[in-house]
Amino acid sequence: MDPYEQIRLLEDQLQTKKDYISKLEAQLEAQNSRGAGRKRKLNSKDIELIKSYRAKGCTYAEIAENFGLSVGSVYNYCNH
């Protein structure tokens, strides 16, 4: 196989993969077009506030009580 033929083959494979990605993106958009799925309880600003309280030395339990969350949720927001 000559180099030009290899290039054409690779370009075809790349286009096939791009088409597949486009198809998956369209499916994902269609599946969630109505806003389905679990909604976040907190926005990014609240999460940053939780992290700052933790950095200031507040316990997970104190933060959880203030935000109406479980201790585990606060831990997850602080560590992920």
C-alpha positions as CSV (number, residue, x, y, z in Angstrom):
1,M,0.0,0.0,0.0
2,D,1.5,3.4,-1.0
3,P,1.6,6.3,1.5
4,Y,-1.2,8.2,-0.2
5,E,-3.5,5.2,0.0
6,Q,-2.7,4.9,3.7
7,I,-3.5,8.6,4.2
8,R,-6.9,8.2,2.4
9,L,-7.7,5.1,4.5
10,L,-6.8,7.0,7.7
11,E,-8.9,10.0,6.6
12,D,-11.9,7.7,5.9
13,Q,-11.5,6.2,9.4
14,L,-11.3,9.6,10.9
15,Q,-14.5,10.7,9.1
16,T,-16.3,7.6,10.2
17,K,-15.3,8.3,13.9
18,K,-16.4,12.0,13.5
19,D,-19.8,10.8,12.1
20,Y,-20.2,8.4,15.0
21,I,-19.4,11.1,17.5
22,S,-22.0,13.5,15.9
23,K,-24.6,10.7,16.0
24,L,-23.9,10.1,19.7
25,E,-24.1,13.9,20.5
26,A,-27.4,14.1,18.7
27,Q,-28.8,11.1,20.6
28,L,-27.6,12.7,23.9
29,E,-29.3,16.0,23.1
30,A,-32.5,14.2,22.1
31,Q,-32.5,12.2,25.3
32,N,-32.2,15.2,27.5
33,S,-34.0,17.8,25.4
34,R,-36.8,17.9,28.1
35,G,-34.3,18.5,30.9
36,A,-34.6,15.0,32.3
37,G,-32.3,13.7,35.0
38,R,-31.5,14.6,38.5
39,K,-31.1,18.3,39.2
40,R,-28.2,19.7,41.3
41,K,-29.3,20.9,44.6
42,L,-26.6,23.5,44.7
43,N,-25.1,25.8,42.1
44,S,-21.4,26.3,41.6
45,K,-21.4,29.4,43.8
46,D,-22.8,27.4,46.7
47,I,-20.3,24.7,46.3
48,E,-17.4,27.2,46.4
49,L,-19.0,28.7,49.5
50,I,-19.1,25.2,51.1
51,K,-15.4,24.7,50.2
52,S,-14.4,28.0,51.7
53,Y,-16.3,27.2,55.0
54,R,-14.4,23.9,55.1
55,A,-11.1,25.7,54.5
56,K,-11.9,28.1,57.4
57,G,-12.3,25.1,59.7
58,C,-16.0,24.5,59.9
59,T,-16.9,20.8,60.4
60,Y,-18.8,18.8,57.8
61,A,-21.7,18.6,60.2
62,E,-21.9,22.4,60.7
63,I,-21.9,23.0,56.9
64,A,-24.4,20.3,56.3
65,E,-26.8,21.8,58.8
66,N,-26.5,25.3,57.3
67,F,-27.1,24.1,53.8
68,G,-29.7,21.4,54.5
69,L,-27.5,18.6,53.2
70,S,-26.2,15.4,54.5
71,V,-22.7,15.2,56.0
72,G,-21.7,12.8,53.1
73,S,-22.9,15.3,50.5
74,V,-20.8,18.0,52.0
75,Y,-17.8,15.7,52.1
76,N,-18.3,14.9,48.4
77,Y,-18.6,18.5,47.4
78,C,-15.5,19.4,49.3
79,N,-13.4,16.5,48.0
80,H,-14.5,16.1,44.4
